[in-house]
Amino acid sequence: MDRPSVSEPMQLLLDRRLVSEHRVGRAIRYTLTPEPLADVASCLSPLEMFWRGRLKDLNTTLDNLKDP
């Protein structure tokens, strides 16, 4: 990929502190910063459990519809 097509998405990730950058000469190396993602995952965990239960119920209902 060319630099302009990468720089805008990388800047967005940098602004949100999801990656950090390290300059090595003229090159820029990016490293994933997992801590902000862990915060998001902990906030979404209750919703994940809710939707897993709902999808399990849906699967059971669909299985029952298959069997007359």
C-alpha positions in Angstrom: 0.0 0.0 0.0 1.2 3.5 -0.6 1.8 5.9 2.3 -1.1 8.3 1.8 -3.6 5.4 1.9 -2.2 4.2 5.2 -1.4 7.4 7.0 -5.1 8.5 7.6 -6.2 5.3 9.2 -3.0 5.1 11.2 -3.5 8.6 12.4 -7.0 7.7 13.5 -5.6 4.8 15.5 -2.9 7.0 17.0 -5.5 9.6 18.1 -7.4 6.9 19.9 -4.3 5.5 21.4 -4.9 2.1 19.9 -1.4 2.0 18.4 1.9 3.7 19.3 4.6 4.7 16.8 8.3 4.3 16.9 10.5 6.0 14.3 13.5 4.1 13.0 15.3 6.3 10.6 12.8 7.3 8.0 10.5 4.3 8.7 7.7 4.4 11.2 6.9 1.2 13.1 3.5 0.9 14.7 2.7 -1.2 17.8 -0.8 -2.3 19.0 -1.7 -0.9 22.4 -4.2 -3.4 23.8 -5.2 -1.6 27.0 -7.9 0.6 25.4 -9.4 -2.5 23.7 -9.5 -4.3 27.1 -11.6 -1.4 28.5 -14.0 -1.7 25.6 -14.2 -5.5 26.1 -15.0 -5.1 29.8 -17.8 -2.7 29.0 -19.3 -5.0 26.4 -19.0 -8.2 28.4 -22.5 -8.0 29.9 -24.0 -7.4 26.5 -22.1 -10.3 25.1 -23.5 -12.6 27.7 -27.0 -11.3 27.1 -26.8 -11.8 23.3 -25.2 -15.2 23.6 -28.2 -16.3 25.7 -30.7 -14.7 23.2 -29.0 -16.4 20.3 -29.0 -19.8 22.1 -32.8 -19.3 22.7 -33.3 -18.5 19.0 -31.3 -21.6 18.0 -33.5 -23.8 20.3 -36.6 -22.2 18.8 -35.4 -22.8 15.2 -34.5 -26.4 16.1 -38.0 -27.0 17.5 -39.5 -25.6 14.3 -37.6 -28.1 12.2 -39.0 -31.1 14.2 -42.8 -31.5 13.7 
